Every structure is written in C-alpha cells, then in structure tokens.
Amino acid sequence: MRRFVTLISGCLNNFAAGVFKLQHYTSDLKMHHASIRTADIHRAIAFYQLLGFQVCERFTAGITLACWMEGLNGRIELLQVPQPRPAADAFEDEHYTGYYHLSLT
C-alpha cells in the first residue's frame, strides 16, 4: 500500500488531508495509466520504445499531439506541450512538487 500511496501522492497534493480514505479502496484499484507531458513527443516515443512500450493509438488533445503506449504490463499516455516552459529542477529544488520520477521494475 505504501507504493500505491507514493504513486498517487502527486495527484492528491491539491486536496486537503483526509479528503480521501485510500485504505478502503486500494484492494480493488489497479493502475490504469501514467500521463506524461513532453516537449517532443517523437523523442519520448522513441525513448519508451527502447523500454519495451509500443504505440497503440495516436490522437490529438486540443491543439497537441498525444498517444497511448502499452508495455511492461502497463500503459502510458504521452502529451506534447506546444509551448513548454523550462522545468523546475526536481532533483536540486527541495520544494519541488509534482511528479518526481517513474520507476519500472
């Protein structure tokens, strides 16, 4: 359960503590997908293909390119950000919030 809570902690950052009682739901939940924003979707696709993922669907989301990829018993959604801003340095900035890393075993 600790891994599950760590995985979704980024999603809960904007909610007050105690709003969700995850312990009641974790036994029935399965991860559907991880959504990853990228500045260059073609480069990201190539990277995840090296890890064993394959594109199963390409689509647009508003004005941006996007795709679903499947592999390693999971799914990821890649979304290209049309005008990306420089990202915060998640490793050096102690106050960074948001997705920190994706771990595959």
C-alpha positions, 0 to 999 in steps of 0.5 A: 500500500505504501507504493500505491500511496507514493504513486498517487501522492502527486495527484492528491497534493491539491486536496486537503488531508483526509479528503480521501480514505485510500485504505478502503479502496486500494484492494480493488484499484489497479493502475490504469495509466501514467500521463506524461507531458513532453516537449517532443513527443517523437523523442519520448516515443522513441525513448519508451520504445527502447523500454519495451512500450509500443504505440497503440493509438495516436490522437490529438488533445486540443491543439497537441499531439498525444498517444497511448503506449502499452508495455511492461504490463502497463500503459502510458499516455504521452502529451506534447506541450506546444509551448513548454516552459523550462522545468523546475529542477526536481532533483536540486529544488527541495520544494519541488512538487509534482511528479518526481520520477517513474520507476519500472521494475 
